[in-house]
Amino acid sequence: MILPIPDGAPAASADTEDDMKDGSDSILVAEGVRKVYRSGGDEVVALHGLDLTVPPGEFLAVMGPSGSGKTTLLNCVSGLDDIDGGRVLVDGLSIHELSDKERTRHRAQEMGFIFQAFNLIPVFTTTENVELPLLLAGVHEREARARARATLARVGLAHRLERRPPELSGGEQQRVAVARALAGRPRIVWADEPTGNLDSEMAQNVIELLGELHAEGLTLILITHDPTVAAHADRLITIRDGRLVADERLGTGAPAAVGAG
């Protein structure tokens, strides 16, 4: 059974009230986001003034051909990468106006990340892999251990708490990665091809797990090349050449507003 996601959202402070006047009912607002990669004298525009709004609790899938800008979009709107224009609000906070230290702390407190590579430490147990980011974020050791174990149980791994990654199947390793992303009680989870290294059965299990967590209120933004994975989402956007070219609601037939700059 999947337990409800704890509400870890902070109350809005006076410092963020001005930012919240636009898109105050959205967890993510990207406005005119531009990203340019430079090498020598050459410039490649990876994102062309892209706009995107995501309400709380939405399951958004992002698709597009290789090199279209999908991962760049995730990196820029999550604050992993800097941007060259525009702004990004997460829960009303303009994240690119923060210092690197503040942005890192904000990601640790409010966001979770799941990647195609499991990125688990092989000599650590599953519990230690999940609790490590909590310890780095300043959570007390006892609380971090309790939270790690509870989150692993929540994703169906209560019987694997002391196993190490080499002793787990690929699907179980990805569940550990999901638990690691959730243990910090994030408001939003970013998933970049989380099923890319899994066979079809394991991939289906992970997507079903993410769907259950989303049903409990998690905001999920997932990058995928697989239309069968994207079909589980509420909404699908398509990126091509750094531009948002399609935005549709799934299962309703009603298109969502397209926001390409």
Protein Blocks (a to p, Z undefined) as FASTA:
>chain_A
ZZddddfbdcddfklmmmmmgoplbfbdcehiacdddehjbccdfbghiacdddehiacd
ddddehilpmmmmmmmnomaccfedjddeehiafklpcfklmmmmmmmmpccddfbloia
fkbcfklmmmmmmmmnopafklmmmmmmmmmmmnopammmmpcfklpcfklmmmmmmmmm
mmnopabdcdehkllmpcfklmmmmmmmmmmmmmnopacddddfbfklmmmpmbdcddee
hiafbdcdehklpacddddZZ
